[in-house]
């Protein structure tokens, strides 16, 4: 991989690194190690955000955390996603990535399920000193709800906006956003979104955070007020993360309106 000095956020979907159909957390070990190897050649500043997959969504659904405040459920779910974060960090560090886990429960406050504030000073220092912060979907405290599920798909655009990072990649289990024929849509903008909305599904597993539609909506909202272009691509295919980090445009682009 060619060295790069740009800053990126790489989101690893829960379906890309875990078996989301499993009742409890099952890591796709071979895929996770391959991803870590592809990441290891990148020389710019990077934040990794990963989904909870079968580690978090199973418990979040069991305890109804998307609907109600349940302290026991919050603890169980948080501990589960911490285990996955540890596995991700260990895999990255086995290839010399200098990754370190940052748990959103300890640095984020939401209001009605949306990020109100996140302590970013430590993340900024980590980036300056060559670390790769690894955040993840989590249970966090909420000023109105007590606690809520915070999706990695909400964390990614928040960090991009607050830290001025303009290249985002979301590695999923699909080749991008698929049209009615199952083919990747090359580009989605606020102007053409309604053409494809009916084709974009939620999640078919235990995901309580909105699936592909949730990802697209978060990125579209970000694009409306910025020049940021995001890419949704298949992280399950060898070299796709390598290609994204090397500057290629792959999968589906989520872009501002062309007239902007």
Backbone as CSV, one residue per row, in Angstrom:
resi,resn,N_x,N_y,N_z,CA_x,CA_y,CA_z,C_x,C_y,C_z
1,UNK,0.840,-1.200,0.000,0.000,0.000,0.000,0.869,1.240,0.000
2,UNK,0.508,2.199,-0.807,1.238,3.454,-0.830,0.978,4.225,0.452
3,UNK,2.010,4.815,0.988,1.836,5.609,2.203,0.941,6.791,1.902
4,UNK,0.158,7.191,2.894,-0.742,8.324,2.724,-0.712,9.166,3.976
5,UNK,-0.931,10.448,3.819,-0.950,11.340,4.970,-2.347,11.839,5.280
6,UNK,-3.357,11.411,4.517,-4.705,11.897,4.783,-5.292,11.192,6.003
7,UNK,-6.321,11.800,6.584,-7.005,11.228,7.734,-8.284,10.547,7.272
8,UNK,-8.558,9.387,7.828,-9.748,8.647,7.432,-10.450,8.076,8.655
9,UNK,-11.734,7.808,8.475,-12.492,7.002,9.428,-12.932,5.752,8.691
10,UNK,-12.607,4.603,9.260,-13.015,3.322,8.694,-14.024,2.674,9.627
11,UNK,-15.232,2.469,9.131,-16.272,1.778,9.909,-16.317,0.322,9.463
12,UNK,-16.206,-0.576,10.416,-16.338,-2.003,10.154,-17.706,-2.442,10.648
13,UNK,-18.577,-2.780,9.729,-19.913,-3.201,10.115,-19.881,-4.471,10.946
14,UNK,-20.822,-4.583,11.864,-20.881,-5.780,12.695,-20.993,-7.047,11.874
15,UNK,-21.675,-6.961,10.733,-21.843,-8.133,9.874,-20.554,-8.514,9.162
16,UNK,-19.598,-7.587,9.091,-18.324,-7.862,8.425,-17.346,-8.604,9.327
17,UNK,-17.510,-8.448,10.643,-16.534,-9.049,11.563,-17.144,-10.050,12.532
18,UNK,-18.489,-10.153,12.570,-19.138,-11.150,13.423,-20.230,-11.865,12.643
19,UNK,-20.639,-12.991,13.175,-21.795,-13.701,12.633,-23.032,-13.112,13.296
20,UNK,-23.700,-12.190,12.591,-24.837,-11.484,13.203,-26.051,-12.382,13.389
21,UNK,-26.041,-13.567,12.783,-27.141,-14.499,12.976,-26.987,-15.355,14.212
22,UNK,-25.819,-15.292,14.855,-25.570,-16.095,16.047,-26.319,-15.518,17.242
23,UNK,-26.710,-16.399,18.167,-27.415,-15.946,19.359,-26.498,-15.138,20.269
24,UNK,-25.225,-15.496,20.309,-24.262,-14.747,21.100,-23.041,-14.466,20.252
25,UNK,-22.130,-13.666,20.790,-21.021,-13.173,19.996,-20.140,-14.231,19.362
26,UNK,-20.056,-14.205,18.048,-19.154,-15.083,17.301,-18.366,-14.216,16.321
27,UNK,-17.052,-14.184,16.477,-16.197,-13.382,15.602,-15.838,-14.173,14.353
28,UNK,-15.826,-13.490,13.214,-15.306,-14.079,11.979,-13.788,-13.886,12.004
29,UNK,-13.099,-14.833,12.622,-11.671,-14.677,12.896,-10.851,-14.413,11.635
30,UNK,-11.064,-15.221,10.600,-10.258,-15.077,9.383,-10.479,-13.715,8.738
31,UNK,-11.747,-13.269,8.692,-12.044,-11.964,8.100,-11.423,-10.836,8.915
32,UNK,-11.512,-10.947,10.249,-10.966,-9.895,11.104,-9.448,-9.776,10.929
33,UNK,-8.756,-10.895,10.850,-7.306,-10.857,10.662,-6.938,-10.320,9.278
34,UNK,-7.713,-10.688,8.268,-7.454,-10.156,6.923,-7.633,-8.642,6.907
35,UNK,-8.712,-8.172,7.540,-8.962,-6.733,7.611,-7.815,-6.027,8.330
36,UNK,-7.370,-6.604,9.444,-6.265,-6.000,10.196,-5.009,-5.907,9.337
37,UNK,-4.760,-6.929,8.545,-3.587,-6.905,7.667,-3.713,-5.796,6.622
38,UNK,-4.917,-5.637,6.053,-5.119,-4.603,5.038,-4.988,-3.204,5.631
39,UNK,-5.436,-3.049,6.866,-5.349,-1.752,7.540,-3.898,-1.392,7.864
40,UNK,-3.082,-2.404,8.123,-1.757,-2.172,8.711,-0.809,-1.360,7.830
41,UNK,-1.047,-1.315,6.521,-0.146,-0.562,5.659,-0.451,0.915,5.560
42,UNK,-1.589,1.349,6.125,-1.985,2.757,6.010,-1.131,3.615,6.930
43,UNK,-0.646,4.733,6.424,0.274,5.571,7.206,-0.322,6.910,7.629
44,UNK,-1.543,7.191,7.241,-2.182,8.426,7.670,-2.831,8.260,9.035
45,UNK,-3.492,9.310,9.483,-4.234,9.247,10.740,-5.547,8.516,10.493
46,UNK,-5.888,7.621,11.396,-7.075,6.796,11.192,-7.827,6.570,12.495
47,UNK,-9.153,6.610,12.389,-10.033,6.157,13.458,-10.802,4.963,12.925
48,UNK,-10.873,3.905,13.717,-11.691,2.746,13.371,-12.916,2.748,14.276
49,UNK,-14.070,2.558,13.675,-15.324,2.403,14.420,-15.933,1.087,13.970
50,UNK,-16.316,0.233,14.903,-16.930,-1.026,14.488,-18.317,-1.197,15.094
51,UNK,-19.134,-1.940,14.382,-20.467,-2.242,14.870,-20.427,-3.302,15.955
52,UNK,-21.568,-3.510,16.597,-21.639,-4.467,17.702,-21.908,-5.886,17.230
53,UNK,-22.526,-6.022,16.061,-22.808,-7.352,15.540,-23.569,-8.212,16.529
54,UNK,-23.247,-9.497,16.559,-23.959,-10.413,17.453,-23.527,-10.245,18.904
55,UNK,-22.518,-9.413,19.161,-22.094,-9.187,20.543,-23.046,-8.245,21.274
56,UNK,-23.473,-7.185,20.631,-24.300,-6.200,21.316,-25.767,-6.267,20.984
57,UNK,-26.094,-6.460,19.700,-27.492,-6.384,19.282,-28.357,-7.465,19.926
58,UNK,-27.779,-8.638,20.148,-28.544,-9.725,20.764,-29.063,-9.308,22.131
59,UNK,-28.185,-8.729,22.960,-28.588,-8.326,24.308,-29.442,-7.066,24.284
60,UNK,-29.117,-6.141,23.386,-29.927,-4.924,23.285,-31.371,-5.267,22.954
61,UNK,-31.546,-6.242,22.066,-32.898,-6.660,21.700,-33.563,-7.416,22.843
62,UNK,-32.812,-8.298,23.499,-33.353,-9.084,24.611,-33.898,-8.186,25.714
63,UNK,-33.165,-7.123,26.035,-33.563,-6.234,27.128,-34.381,-5.036,26.648
64,UNK,-34.653,-4.954,25.354,-35.464,-3.860,24.828,-34.843,-2.496,25.009
65,UNK,-33.524,-2.411,24.874,-32.837,-1.153,25.155,-33.132,-0.058,24.149
66,UNK,-33.703,-0.425,23.000,-34.116,0.606,22.044,-35.460,1.215,22.423
67,UNK,-36.085,0.681,23.499,-37.409,1.172,23.910,-37.476,1.614,25.366
68,UNK,-36.599,1.062,26.205,-36.750,1.306,27.633,-35.399,1.346,28.332
69,UNK,-35.369,1.953,29.516,-34.155,2.007,30.330,-34.108,0.782,31.224
70,UNK,-33.068,-0.011,31.079,-32.883,-1.220,31.875,-31.419,-1.271,32.303
71,UNK,-31.111,-0.916,33.551,-29.713,-0.868,33.993,-28.980,-2.193,33.807
72,UNK,-29.629,-3.295,34.151,-28.973,-4.595,33.983,-28.665,-4.859,32.513
73,UNK,-29.639,-4.575,31.655,-29.432,-4.771,30.225,-28.323,-3.893,29.684
74,UNK,-28.240,-2.660,30.198,-27.185,-1.747,29.754,-25.807,-2.295,30.107
75,UNK,-25.673,-2.826,31.319,-24.382,-3.373,31.752,-24.001,-4.591,30.921
76,UNK,-24.939,-5.513,30.751,-24.656,-6.740,29.996,-24.265,-6.411,28.555
77,UNK,-25.006,-5.491,27.942,-24.721,-5.122,26.551,-23.369,-4.426,26.434
78,UNK,-23.091,-3.511,27.350,-21.803,-2.803,27.322,-20.635,-3.770,27.491
79,UNK,-20.754,-4.694,28.435,-19.672,-5.656,28.645,-19.466,-6.533,27.415
80,UNK,-20.545,-6.846,26.724,-20.440,-7.678,25.526,-19.692,-6.954,24.410
81,UNK,-20.047,-5.687,24.170,-19.376,-4.959,23.083,-17.925,-4.636,23.440
82,UNK,-17.630,-4.518,24.733,-16.236,-4.342,25.146,-15.394,-5.554,24.751
83,UNK,-15.983,-6.735,24.876,-15.259,-7.955,24.491,-14.934,-7.940,23.000
84,UNK,-15.903,-7.518,22.184,-15.647,-7.448,20.746,-14.580,-6.396,20.443
85,UNK,-14.659,-5.248,21.107,-13.651,-4.202,20.896,-12.255,-4.724,21.210
86,UNK,-12.148,-5.517,22.266,-10.859,-6.090,22.632,-10.335,-7.019,21.547
87,UNK,-11.240,-7.797,20.950,-10.841,-8.702,19.866,-10.364,-7.914,18.648
88,UNK,-11.064,-6.834,18.336,-10.682,-6.003,17.189,-9.321,-5.354,17.432
89,UNK,-9.139,-4.790,18.612,-7.869,-4.143,18.948,-6.724,-5.152,18.917
90,UNK,-6.947,-6.329,19.475,-5.898,-7.355,19.476,-5.502,-7.739,18.052
91,UNK,-6.498,-7.890,17.176,-6.206,-8.253,15.783,-5.392,-7.158,15.104
92,UNK,-5.804,-5.907,15.278,-5.079,-4.791,14.668,-3.649,-4.707,15.191
93,UNK,-3.495,-4.857,16.498,-2.165,-4.733,17.086,-1.251,-5.897,16.721
94,UNK,-1.838,-7.040,16.373,-1.011,-8.172,15.943,-0.306,-7.872,14.627
95,UNK,-0.795,-6.836,13.911,-0.147,-6.389,12.674,0.525,-5.024,12.850
96,UNK,0.724,-4.613,14.112,1.469,-3.391,14.382,0.721,-2.096,14.161
97,UNK,-0.599,-2.117,14.302,-1.406,-0.934,13.985,-1.400,0.126,15.087
98,UNK,-1.049,-0.193,16.314,-1.061,0.754,17.440,-2.487,1.183,17.790
99,UNK,-3.387,0.213,17.828,-4.797,0.489,18.120,-5.044,0.523,19.619
100,UNK,-6.014,1.342,20.016,-6.399,1.421,21.420,-7.897,1.664,21.504
101,UNK,-8.570,0.934,22.376,-10.028,1.019,22.474,-10.462,2.282,23.207
102,UNK,-11.495,2.922,22.678,-12.146,4.063,23.324,-13.624,3.704,23.424
103,UNK,-14.101,3.441,24.633,-15.483,3.002,24.810,-16.420,4.207,24.914
104,UNK,-17.388,4.337,24.015,-18.292,5.495,24.038,-19.029,5.681,25.361
105,UNK,-19.311,4.590,26.092,-19.998,4.723,27.373,-19.269,5.690,28.298
106,UNK,-17.958,5.747,28.198,-17.175,6.578,29.102,-16.909,7.989,28.620
107,UNK,-17.316,8.322,27.385,-16.962,9.653,26.871,-18.094,10.344,26.120
108,UNK,-19.294,9.762,26.121,-20.386,10.293,25.299,-21.665,10.440,26.106
109,UNK,-22.380,11.532,25.863,-23.720,11.739,26.425,-24.674,12.020,25.274
110,UNK,-25.818,11.359,25.290,-26.843,11.575,24.264,-28.058,12.280,24.846
111,UNK,-28.890,12.791,23.967,-30.203,13.316,24.330,-31.204,12.745,23.334
112,UNK,-32.143,11.963,23.856,-33.132,11.294,23.001,-32.484,10.505,21.861
113,UNK,-31.400,9.814,22.201,-30.774,8.924,21.244,-29.800,9.564,20.284
114,UNK,-29.607,10.886,20.376,-28.666,11.584,19.500,-27.514,12.143,20.333
115,UNK,-26.319,12.143,19.766,-25.148,12.593,20.512,-25.294,14.060,20.908
116,UNK,-25.208,14.312,22.200,-25.209,15.671,22.735,-23.772,16.179,22.877
117,UNK,-22.900,15.326,23.389,-21.497,15.705,23.545,-20.638,14.447,23.603
118,UNK,-19.393,14.606,23.160,-18.418,13.525,23.242,-17.066,14.144,23.571
119,UNK,-16.387,13.589,24.558,-15.069,14.106,24.940,-14.052,13.666,23.891
120,UNK,-13.497,14.636,23.167,-12.641,14.332,22.020,-11.167,14.668,22.233
121,UNK,-10.820,15.349,23.324,-9.431,15.769,23.511,-8.474,14.582,23.511
122,UNK,-8.858,13.503,24.181,-7.967,12.339,24.230,-7.836,11.696,22.851
123,UNK,-8.928,11.672,22.080,-8.876,11.099,20.732,-7.964,11.932,19.841
124,UNK,-8.051,13.262,19.954,-7.171,14.135,19.167,-5.701,13.871,19.491
125,UNK,-5.397,13.716,20.789,-4.015,13.453,21.192,-3.546,12.088,20.701
126,UNK,-4.436,11.105,20.760,-4.080,9.779,20.243,-3.682,9.855,18.779
127,UNK,-4.477,10.569,17.989,-4.177,10.701,16.565,-2.841,11.406,16.347
128,UNK,-2.587,12.449,17.131,-1.330,13.192,16.988,-0.114,12.324,17.303
129,UNK,-0.282,11.396,18.238,0.839,10.572,18.694,0.933,9.230,17.970
130,UNK,0.120,9.037,16.946,0.259,7.837,16.134,-0.594,6.657,16.522
131,UNK,-1.478,6.835,17.498,-2.394,5.756,17.859,-3.575,5.709,16.887
132,UNK,-4.224,4.575,16.836,-5.464,4.419,16.076,-6.592,4.177,17.079
133,UNK,-7.394,5.204,17.398,-8.519,5.002,18.308,-9.545,4.054,17.687
134,UNK,-10.049,3.144,18.498,-11.066,2.196,18.043,-12.317,2.396,18.895
135,UNK,-13.368,2.946,18.271,-14.650,3.129,18.941,-15.632,2.104,18.407
136,UNK,-16.809,2.037,19.024,-17.755,0.992,18.642,-19.171,1.363,19.055
137,UNK,-20.133,0.689,18.472,-21.499,0.827,18.943,-21.566,0.433,20.407
138,UNK,-22.368,1.150,21.195,-22.326,0.951,22.647,-23.638,1.403,23.278
139,UNK,-23.779,1.123,24.547,-24.810,1.748,25.376,-24.172,2.973,26.010
140,UNK,-24.859,4.120,25.967,-24.319,5.335,26.576,-25.407,6.006,27.406
141,UNK,-24.994,6.914,28.262,-25.954,7.633,29.083,-26.708,8.653,28.234
142,UNK,-27.990,8.828,28.575,-28.865,9.713,27.816,-29.609,10.629,28.777
143,UNK,-29.564,11.934,28.517,-30.152,12.917,29.426,-31.653,12.774,29.574
144,UNK,-32.323,12.250,28.567,-33.775,12.099,28.609,-34.211,10.663,28.874
145,UNK,-33.473,9.708,28.341,-33.899,8.306,28.376,-33.209,7.479,29.453
146,UNK,-32.230,8.054,30.114,-31.451,7.293,31.087,-30.232,6.684,30.425
147,UNK,-30.482,5.850,29.433,-29.421,5.276,28.605,-30.023,4.965,27.244
148,UNK,-29.167,4.832,26.241,-29.663,4.523,24.901,-28.608,3.746,24.131
149,UNK,-29.027,3.160,23.031,-28.099,2.512,22.114,-27.512,3.576,21.191
150,UNK,-26.194,3.656,21.158,-25.508,4.562,20.236,-24.855,3.727,19.148
151,UNK,-25.342,3.873,17.940,-24.817,3.110,16.815,-23.490,3.670,16.333
152,UNK,-22.626,2.782,15.871,-21.405,3.228,15.218,-21.697,4.085,14.009
153,UNK,-22.865,3.868,13.389,-23.245,4.654,12.215,-23.537,6.108,12.567
154,UNK,-23.855,6.381,13.828,-24.012,7.767,14.268,-22.670,8.351,14.713
155,UNK,-21.818,7.507,15.270,-20.506,7.967,15.724,-19.657,8.461,14.559
156,UNK,-19.700,7.739,13.435,-18.831,8.062,12.291,-19.037,9.492,11.785
157,UNK,-20.258,9.907,11.419,-20.412,11.287,10.929,-20.149,12.338,11.995
158,UNK,-20.446,12.014,13.259,-20.167,12.969,14.332,-18.666,13.242,14.415
159,UNK,-17.868,12.182,14.421,-16.417,12.354,14.486,-15.886,13.079,13.259
160,UNK,-16.424,12.735,12.094,-15.967,13.377,10.859,-16.183,14.878,10.922
161,UNK,-17.361,15.280,11.370,-17.688,16.703,11.436,-16.848,17.419,12.483
162,UNK,-16.730,16.821,13.663,-16.035,17.490,14.766,-14.518,17.519,14.576
163,UNK,-13.969,16.520,13.896,-12.518,16.426,13.742,-12.034,16.843,12.359
164,UNK,-12.974,17.199,11.477,-12.588,17.653,10.149,-12.034,16.564,9.253
165,UNK,-12.524,15.350,9.415,-12.078,14.226,8.585,-13.034,14.080,7.408
166,UNK,-12.504,14.081,6.200,-13.363,14.158,5.013,-13.429,12.873,4.196
167,UNK,-12.713,11.834,4.593,-12.784,10.565,3.859,-13.298,9.479,4.799
168,UNK,-14.468,8.952,4.482,-15.120,7.947,5.317,-15.377,6.689,4.511
169,UNK,-15.114,5.547,5.111,-15.422,4.276,4.469,-16.197,3.383,5.409
170,UNK,-17.320,2.850,4.934,-18.126,1.931,5.724,-18.063,0.550,5.089
171,UNK,-17.351,-0.348,5.742,-17.232,-1.708,5.245,-18.371,-2.559,5.765
172,UNK,-19.214,-3.033,4.860,-20.391,-3.811,5.243,-20.281,-5.222,4.680
173,UNK,-21.394,-5.949,4.698,-21.436,-7.296,4.128,-22.003,-7.283,2.714
174,UNK,-22.292,-6.093,2.182,-22.830,-5.950,0.825,-21.842,-5.171,-0.039
175,UNK,-22.043,-5.230,-1.363,-21.147,-4.537,-2.288,-21.402,-3.036,-2.353
176,UNK,-22.267,-2.552,-1.510,-22.657,-1.149,-1.475,-24.144,-1.096,-1.199
177,UNK,-24.779,0.008,-1.556,-26.239,0.104,-1.506,-26.766,-0.535,-2.787
178,UNK,-27.621,-1.536,-2.653,-28.066,-2.306,-3.811,-29.390,-1.795,-4.362
179,UNK,-29.517,-1.798,-5.696,-30.774,-1.401,-6.327,-31.727,-2.589,-6.369
180,UNK,-32.873,-2.424,-7.031,-33.895,-3.476,-7.045,-33.424,-4.746,-7.739
181,UNK,-32.377,-4.640,-8.544,-31.823,-5.808,-9.232,-30.638,-6.407,-8.490
182,UNK,-30.361,-5.867,-7.303,-29.255,-6.386,-6.511,-27.887,-5.905,-6.934
183,UNK,-27.848,-4.833,-7.727,-26.577,-4.280,-8.183,-26.245,-3.015,-7.389
184,UNK,-24.962,-2.764,-7.126,-24.586,-1.577,-6.358,-24.975,-0.283,-7.070
185,UNK,-25.564,0.634,-6.323,-25.858,1.972,-6.838,-24.555,2.766,-6.792
186,UNK,-24.104,3.327,-7.915,-22.810,4.026,-7.922,-22.748,5.215,-6.968
187,UNK,-23.829,6.016,-6.926,-23.801,7.225,-6.107,-25.195,7.568,-5.620
188,UNK,-25.275,7.972,-4.348,-26.520,8.480,-3.773,-26.244,9.874,-3.230
189,UNK,-27.119,10.819,-3.575,-27.028,12.193,-3.095,-28.372,12.568,-2.480
190,UNK,-28.428,13.677,-1.742,-29.729,14.122,-1.250,-30.741,14.312,-2.376
191,UNK,-30.260,14.629,-3.579,-31.163,14.885,-4.703,-31.783,13.613,-5.272
192,UNK,-31.038,12.509,-5.277,-31.587,11.297,-5.898,-31.976,10.211,-4.901
193,UNK,-31.875,10.515,-3.608,-32.122,9.502,-2.585,-33.486,8.844,-2.713
194,UNK,-34.528,9.630,-2.973,-35.878,9.065,-3.009,-36.038,8.022,-4.113
195,UNK,-35.230,8.106,-5.169,-35.273,7.096,-6.231,-34.942,5.708,-5.701
196,UNK,-34.076,5.670,-4.696,-33.548,4.394,-4.222,-34.060,3.994,-2.842
197,UNK,-34.808,4.887,-2.189,-35.183,4.629,-0.796,-35.894,3.293,-0.622
198,UNK,-36.805,2.950,-1.518,-37.570,1.713,-1.376,-36.701,0.470,-1.520
199,UNK,-35.540,0.630,-2.144,-34.634,-0.513,-2.328,-33.756,-0.749,-1.107
200,UNK,-33.640,0.270,-0.270,-32.697,0.193,0.845,-33.404,-0.385,2.056
201,UNK,-32.937,-1.526,2.510,-33.606,-2.205,3.609,-33.029,-1.866,4.960
202,UNK,-33.753,-2.332,5.983,-33.213,-2.302,7.333,-32.344,-3.529,7.497
203,UNK,-32.247,-4.028,8.705,-31.414,-5.198,8.945,-32.276,-6.440,9.042
204,UNK,-31.782,-7.535,8.487,-32.521,-8.791,8.546,-32.170,-9.626,9.752
205,UNK,-31.283,-9.141,10.624,-30.890,-9.920,11.790,-31.383,-9.237,13.055
206,UNK,-30.561,-9.229,14.091,-30.993,-8.664,15.372,-30.606,-7.202,15.531
207,UNK,-30.193,-6.562,14.459,-29.743,-5.170,14.511,-30.878,-4.260,14.968
208,UNK,-30.619,-3.455,16.021,-31.636,-2.522,16.513,-31.315,-1.089,16.105
209,UNK,-30.384,-0.909,15.173,-29.926,0.444,14.846,-30.245,0.882,13.432
210,UNK,-31.066,0.132,12.695,-31.556,0.650,11.426,-30.983,0.062,10.167
211,UNK,-29.988,-0.829,10.274,-29.465,-1.481,9.086,-28.917,-0.510,8.054
212,UNK,-28.974,-0.910,6.778,-28.398,-0.109,5.696,-29.091,1.244,5.566
213,UNK,-30.405,1.280,5.734,-31.112,2.553,5.633,-30.600,3.538,6.675
214,UNK,-30.366,3.046,7.888,-29.835,3.914,8.932,-28.479,4.489,8.571
215,UNK,-27.625,3.669,7.963,-26.304,4.144,7.546,-26.430,5.254,6.506
216,UNK,-27.260,5.002,5.486,-27.402,5.968,4.398,-27.971,7.286,4.912
217,UNK,-28.973,7.224,5.776,-29.579,8.450,6.298,-28.576,9.277,7.094
218,UNK,-27.761,8.621,7.921,-26.743,9.347,8.690,-25.751,10.042,7.759
219,UNK,-25.301,9.336,6.723,-24.300,9.901,5.820,-24.880,10.985,4.929
220,UNK,-26.146,10.830,4.539,-26.798,11.879,3.753,-26.935,13.157,4.562
221,UNK,-27.314,13.019,5.820,-27.451,14.197,6.679,-26.112,14.910,6.803
222,UNK,-25.042,14.133,6.939,-23.708,14.728,7.000,-23.370,15.455,5.705
223,UNK,-23.703,14.845,4.571,-23.328,15.422,3.275,-24.069,16.721,2.968
224,UNK,-25.258,16.892,3.556,-26.037,18.099,3.283,-25.328,19.359,3.764
225,UNK,-24.538,19.224,4.820,-23.910,20.395,5.425,-22.390,20.369,5.322
226,UNK,-21.872,19.599,4.379,-20.421,19.490,4.259,-20.058,19.077,2.840
227,UNK,-18.773,18.961,2.606,-18.293,18.462,1.312,-17.824,17.017,1.431
228,UNK,-18.245,16.350,2.482,-17.744,15.008,2.779,-18.414,13.961,1.898
229,UNK,-17.605,13.119,1.292,-18.092,11.980,0.523,-17.729,10.699,1.260
230,UNK,-18.695,9.817,1.397,-18.492,8.541,2.073,-18.617,7.402,1.072
231,UNK,-18.052,6.265,1.425,-18.112,5.087,0.567,-18.629,3.906,1.381
232,UNK,-19.639,3.219,0.856,-20.133,1.987,1.461,-19.727,0.844,0.542
233,UNK,-18.986,-0.110,1.080,-18.450,-1.184,0.245,-18.418,-2.497,1.027
234,UNK,-18.081,-3.565,0.338,-18.072,-4.897,0.936,-16.718,-5.169,1.591
235,UNK,-16.712,-5.162,2.927,-15.471,-5.438,3.652,-15.150,-6.920,3.678
236,UNK,-16.099,-7.748,3.251,-15.869,-9.186,3.225,-15.052,-9.643,2.037
237,UNK,-14.849,-8.757,1.067,-14.065,-9.094,-0.118,-12.615,-8.661,0.075
238,UNK,-11.712,-9.587,-0.160,-10.290,-9.308,0.024,-9.863,-8.088,-0.779
239,UNK,-9.055,-7.261,-0.159,-8.425,-6.073,-0.748,-9.338,-4.859,-0.863
240,UNK,-10.631,-4.965,-0.536,-11.492,-3.785,-0.643,-11.090,-2.692,0.343
241,UNK,-10.753,-3.077,1.562,-10.308,-2.074,2.530,-8.966,-1.493,2.086
242,UNK,-8.090,-2.342,1.612,-6.817,-1.888,1.030,-7.078,-0.855,-0.057
243,UNK,-8.016,-1.144,-0.954,-8.303,-0.245,-2.074,-8.869,1.083,-1.582
244,UNK,-9.796,1.025,-0.617,-10.360,2.264,-0.077,-9.272,3.119,0.564
245,UNK,-8.449,2.500,1.402,-7.396,3.249,2.081,-6.346,3.765,1.106
246,UNK,-6.262,3.142,-0.050,-5.303,3.567,-1.066,-5.880,4.632,-1.989
247,UNK,-7.100,5.110,-1.663,-7.660,6.235,-2.401,-8.650,5.892,-3.487
248,UNK,-8.953,4.606,-3.690,-9.902,4.233,-4.730,-11.337,4.538,-4.303
249,UNK,-12.177,4.805,-5.282,-13.608,4.981,-5.043,-14.287,3.652,-5.344
250,UNK,-14.765,2.982,-4.319,-15.385,1.671,-4.500,-16.754,1.643,-3.841
251,UNK,-17.574,0.689,-4.263,-18.905,0.553,-3.697,-19.807,1.709,-4.087
252,UNK,-20.630,2.139,-3.145,-21.555,3.258,-3.351,-21.015,4.515,-2.690
253,UNK,-20.972,5.609,-3.449,-20.584,6.901,-2.887,-21.823,7.596,-2.336
254,UNK,-21.708,8.139,-1.139,-22.746,9.002,-0.568,-22.174,10.411,-0.604
255,UNK,-22.717,11.241,-1.501,-22.087,12.523,-1.822,-23.047,13.688,-1.631
256,UNK,-22.504,14.907,-1.471,-23.359,16.093,-1.493,-24.004,16.232,-2.868
257,UNK,-25.057,17.032,-2.940,-25.668,17.321,-4.243,-24.616,17.844,-5.202
258,UNK,-24.713,17.439,-6.445,-23.742,17.890,-7.444,-23.771,19.408,-7.618
259,UNK,-24.926,20.007,-7.304,-25.022,21.460,-7.487,-24.367,22.223,-6.340
260,UNK,-24.012,21.522,-5.252,-23.409,22.199,-4.104,-21.959,22.539,-4.405
